[in-house]
């Protein structure tokens, strides 16, 4: 069948000189350059949108264009064993881009590598609070046991990128994967180029080569597609989305929020955290700096994630109330006049600079002393994730969190558990709810997640939740492609068709 497909394509190509229709190179312009292309960091958006499922594949993937749920990728099928572990049956006849053969030993090594203390793999955080043990059954069968038992382990495996067994535990510069593309050029500060593989195990994609360019200004990105300098920009601003023929809006899975470090005064006082929340006029951003179809957030996960709690209400805009809370805290000896630093990530999303400056102004109006600091992605991670620096002052990290998987377990442990890599506090009730919800199934799982969402928002006042974002993309009229809720973090070239 593959030979017939190639023969047909060649015949069609000879009839439509100089190149056959429906294939060719494209250029994609992104807001942020990737600082590294390490496969186990592909859950971070600026890396994932380049290599996830393009160079580095996973055992499973979630269908975001339909309702098929968890789908096979490198695993053909899976089932749960009587002891609660999961058995995955792997596809055969697959090779990595370096020519080595894919088998169960590669899967085990990939998982062990993610969990190793020799690196700082981001995908490790999704397994926080869980002990997972991979066991090779034979060349193409592997078991994963989890304590506590994980009913959604097949979905969790959609975040584990598979590398060859020979890959060192330390980060690599050039990823080797089983995907339809291989890295052919990376010139830092200029471009990344992926080229399609002739020996890919799956269907041959229409995009033969993808060149990734980087421009921080969303207007520049939009203009590049309009003039033909690029073919696709996954992220432009609403103000630039003026052409219905090429510009598409999509409800993405990103939540913009301010992560509060509860460990440092005055942010360790719940009145101060509540004052931060009611000092911000979230509604005023909609239709101005934030798309008017964005949703105001009450949880780190977007609707309709499992356990979404409709009874949790957005904090009201109440600047006078914020002033009173600060006065009460000050009267009790809380040092509310201590300068607080907001650390934001440059080019994280459209209008990030203007949004953060407006928030800074609103907080200052009620009496907070706020400094604003913009950093690039690598430095941002040093503030965002543990270990936090000793001797730091009060800090708030502005960030955008992606959960397109439909279950809060992909967010809750590493964002809020005591041992979570990005958690700014410790609360025994939160730890207990996360542990019980992660192991539960059905209605009980949804109920526990719902309870946790309410407790984090109303009682702990864990952070400042802002917006569930809406994205805008510009797509050249030579392409057939519609963005999905996963587009900001994963941009599969195989989904792009060339007219």
ZIWOGI-V342215 format. One line per field, one symbol per residue. ss: DSSP state (H for helix, E for strand, C for the rest). burial: 1 if it has 9 or more other C-alpha atoms within 8 Angstrom, else 0. A space follows every 50 residues. Layout:
BEGIN
ss->???
burial->???
END
This chain:
BEGIN
ss->CHHHHHHHHHHHHHHCCCCCCCCEEEEEEECCCCCCCCHHHCCCHHHHHH HECCCECECEEECCCCCCCEEECCEEEEEECCCCCEEEEECCCCECCCCC ECCHHHHHHHHHHHCCCCCCCHHHHHHCCCEEEEEEEECCEEEEEEECCC CCHHHHHHHCECCCCCCCCCCCCCCCCCCCEEEEEEECCCEEEEEECCCC CCCCCCEEEEEEEECCCHHHHHHHHHHCCCCEECCCCHHHCCCCCCEEEE EEEEEEEEEECCCCCCCCCHHHHHHHHHCCCHHHHECCCECCCCEECCCC CCCCCCCCCCCCCCCCCCHHHHHHHHHHHHHCCCCCCCCEEEEEECCCCC CHHHHHHHHHHHHHHCCCCEEEEEECHHHHHHHHCCCCCCCCCCEEEEEE EECCCCCHHHCHHHHHCCCCCCCCCCCHHHHHHHHHHHHCCHHHHHHHHH HHHHHHHHHHCCEEEEEEEEEEEEECCCEECCCCCCCCCCCCHHHCEEC
burial->00000000110111010011101111111111100011111111111111 11111111111111000001111111010000011111111001111000 01111111111001000010111111110001010100011111110011 00011111111111100000000011111111100000001111111001 00001111111111110111110111000111111111011000011111 11111111111101111111111111111111001110111001011101 11001111100100001010111011001100010100111111111101 11001110110111011111110010100101111000000001111111 11100011111111111111111111000110111111111001111111 1111111000111111111111111100110011111111111101110
END
